[in-house]
Amino acid sequence: MSMTPIAPIGLAAAALRVRVVGGVETELMAEVDALQAHEVRAPAAPPAPAAAPPPSPIWQAVDAARADAAGRQAGAAALFADLAEALHAPDLPAPLKAAIGQLLALRTPLVAPITAATVRQAVAQSGLFLEAHLLRGAAAPPDVKAALLTLQRALAATPPAVTLPATHAPTTPPPVREAALIAQPPSAATLSASDGAPVVVQHLAREADQTMARQVLHQLASLPDGAGPAWMLELPVVTPQGTALAQFEIDRDGAQPGSGHPNETWRVRFAVDIEPLGPVHVHLRMEGDRAAVTVWAEREDGLERLRARGAELASALPAVVVFHPGAPRRPLPESGQFVDRSS
């Protein structure tokens, strides 16, 4: 089936998000540089007490964007399930079908062996770095956020003729640094190919808005906070049961002078829920050529399947691999970060 070409997302469509998401990191680093320069010039004597500085407008914008997105976000598994059904609806406009196909094409298939190049491409097109490309004036490669924006434009160009009753998506905790990661298994579609275009458009518009809000939360969770660079993202993967979402947190520590460790350390956490394994959590730590992997499986049969391939995994990395039942324990997010506005 041929698809109508979709123009890549332009600067105008992403202008607000560039200001809140893409521009925040640049302005924060400028503030950090200015503060460090001031500290170098400061006298040795302790400064006199000063009034507390006013709240930074940058962080005020971040907090406002986070609060707005947290009230609208939901997991993306439902959207991908409904997109797969809507693609076969007979009366959808061609530009809308093309936008749906473009987003579905960005999923990572699990039928072929997963290589480092596969993971690198999936992370690059996760949507986390769209504004960074636009701020540099570079042509943004195809990614999930750009495809979501294109889908939203196509849905807005096809206004629905009916009003559906309000529904609440299943609660998926918003992304928070250092908190437990949430894997989304494939979801059952709530649309069918026989649904008319007005129903499909309104249903997809609601789910696309929820997914976009969650995408923004991942970008805000990836802003620098003084503890070293870290990135939070979700990757849609294709399974025989449908589209699952794997959630990742990646962070890096640079080599510290005099520490005796010349290599920087990378830490990767991710969670995925696919059959026949069930929910699986992986912590990977790499320092130079050395790697250590800890794997938790919440289902006993999944744990046994993974243990059976443990030697193969350890040889492929190479790494020390340890398996545990259950899930890793993580601290709960600090209270007051988000307010549940779904009810």
C-alpha positions, 0 to 999 in steps of 0.5 A: 500500500502506497503512502502519501509523503509527509513533510518533516517537522519544521521549526514553526511546529516545534517552536514552543517545545524548543523554548521549554525543552530544547532551550532550557538546557542551553540556558541552564549551562550558561547560568552554571558557567556564570556561577562558576566564574563568579565563584573563581573571582569571589574573595576568600572571606565568607560573603555576607548573608543575602536575600534569597534570589527570586525563582529562576524563570527557566525552572518556573517554565520547566515546572509549569510544563511538567505539571501540565504534561503530568495531568495529561500523560498516559502510556503509549501502548494503547495508541500504538494498538489503535494506530495498527487498527486505524491504518486499515480503516477504509475511509480515513484521508490519505494524509492521516493514513500516511502519518499513522504509517510513519509513526508505526515504522519507527518501532523496533522489531524484535524478530532480528537479533538486537545489535548495538547499531539497532539500539543506537538507532532506536535511541536516536529516533526516540524523540528525545533529541528533536529540539536539540537538532532543531536548535543546531539548525540541523535537519532532524532525522525521523523520530517518534516525537516528530512523527507524533507532531505530524500525526497531530497535525493530520488529525487536526485537519480532519475534525471529527463529526461526533463527540465521544464521552470522556474516558480515562486511560489506565494510569501509568506513572510519569517518568521520574529520575532514579525511580522504578522503571515501568514497562508497558506490555502490548495493549488491546486495541479499542478501535476496529477497522470498521469504525468510522473516520469521525470515531477514529479521529477523535479517539486517536487525537486523545491518545496522541495528546496523552502520548505527547505529554508523556514524551515531554515528561521524558525530555524534562526528566532528562534535563541536567540537574547537576548530578551528571548527564542522564537520559530517560526515554521509551522505545516502542518495540514490535512483538507478535502480541503487538507494540510494547514500550521499553523504558530506559534510563541512561547516565554517565559518570566521567573519569575523576582525576586521581580516582584510580579509574581512568575510564568513564562509567556508563549505567543503563537501566531498562524495563520491558514486558514481552512474552514469553518472559513477562516483566524483566528489569535490567541494570547494566554498568560499563567501565572501560572494557568491563561490564556487569549486568543484573537481571530481575524477572518477575515471573518464575518461568521468565527467570528460568528462560533467561538463566538458560541463556545466561552463559550466552549473554555473558559471552556476548557482552562480555560481562558478569551476569547475575539473575534475581527473581522479582524486581529491583527496589527503588526509592519512591519519588519525592512527594509533591512532584506530581498531582493526579488530575485524572479523576 
